[in-house]
Amino acid sequence: MGGFRVGVTDFNLVSQSIPESGTLAGYQAAYANSADSFWLVDHLNGLFPRSLWQAKYCGTTELVPTLDAYMEPWTMLGHLAAQDPADRMFLGVGVTDTGRRHPAVTAQAAATLHLLTRGRAILGIGPGEREGNEPYGVDWSKPVARFEEAMATIRALWDAGGQLVNRDSPFFPLRNALFDLPPHQGRWPEIWIGAHSPRMLRAAGRYGDGYFPGFPHRPEDYARRLEVVRSAASDAGRDPMSITPAVWLTVVTGEDRDDVDEALDSEMIKFWGLSASDTEFRRHGAEHPLGEGFSGAQDLLPFTMDEPTALSHLATVPPTLLREITLNGTPGEVIEQAAHWRDCGVRYMVVVNGGFLQRSLRKGLMSVRPFGNIVRRLKKL
């Protein structure tokens, strides 16, 4: 994949009228704006408090009745595969996790999509978040160790050539396991790994075809972590430059700066700031309301927060932090910010329109136009 590439993410939530109408509209817009790929998140529930999903806080509630009704991404991607007769955009999950999905099932889903799309599937994967695992009885004590074993399991099944697989593992032992789906023209889907911690970065270097972090951080942090990924790839006997340097970012845009600043002051968009760790809060002279040592989105359980609690937490989010962890501004300002990420090593940027989370439904819908402008201009970086 040469040159600068751009992907677009949709939250894949059930819409008020036809369940898939919002996702289909996002897909069609991404196609019209010449995006290289289209991505769906993999959640059973969201990373925002359901207590704030009210019209006074977010206008999109008129179109989306609940922010926790996520549709299953692999099913939806299969549906979307039939919508693209030109076979141009890649389709990816950004990202699934290795806690509540057995790696053999994930390997099957990704390989199936790859066959159906004639080689256009990307498996985005990571250790997951507490909110999608612990409430459903999945042990959350060793998510990185589980992730490493899941990656080894997927690779073992894909590389077995249809032969029986036996593999010891504390999480996913294989006993005469059989995986006989074929790769598309000899190639399996690329695996893009969402990683931040040192151990996860090394795993990304060992197993990943792409480095694909998606939670709050800075371009300078990205550059340092990318070097760790590449060093780990080299240590594993892999070509470090073959790993696609990608990133997942939220965009908050509008027709002018005033509209953008108004959106950034909206409750649901401000809540994105709570996805940052206590380290990021301290850097901006504040304490994280969820306590010292809070790691960020990976440990966030927002659906247990009542309205007063959620609002009190929002009051502690530094405005400078929110502007640091999003691409925000008019299209020209966003492109300038994106260029900094490019200069720090990013070659594939996957973006999501955060404007739909603002108070005004009208301005949220209006953000579609400048967001599309941004997607088109990103491809020229």
Secondary structure as UniProt FT lines:
FT   STRAND          5..10
FT   TURN            19..20
FT   HELIX           21..32
FT   TURN            33..34
FT   STRAND          37..40
FT   HELIX           50..52
FT   TURN            55..57
FT   HELIX           59..62
FT   TURN            67..68
FT   HELIX           73..81
FT   TURN            82..83
FT   TURN            85..86
FT   STRAND          90..97
FT   HELIX           103..116
FT   TURN            117..118
FT   STRAND          121..126
FT   HELIX           130..132
FT   HELIX           134..136
FT   HELIX           143..158
FT   TURN            159..162
FT   STRAND          165..167
FT   STRAND          174..177
FT   TURN            185..186
FT   STRAND          190..193
FT   HELIX           198..207
FT   STRAND          210..211
FT   HELIX           219..235
FT   TURN            236..237
FT   HELIX           240..242
FT   STRAND          244..253
FT   HELIX           257..264
FT   HELIX           267..271
FT   HELIX           272..275
FT   HELIX           278..283
FT   TURN            284..285
FT   TURN            289..290
FT   TURN            292..293
FT   HELIX           297..299
FT   HELIX           302..304
FT   HELIX           307..314
FT   TURN            315..316
FT   HELIX           319..324
FT   STRAND          327..329
FT   HELIX           331..343
FT   TURN            344..345
FT   STRAND          348..353
FT   HELIX           354..357
FT   HELIX           361..366
FT   HELIX           368..378
FT   TURN            379..380
//
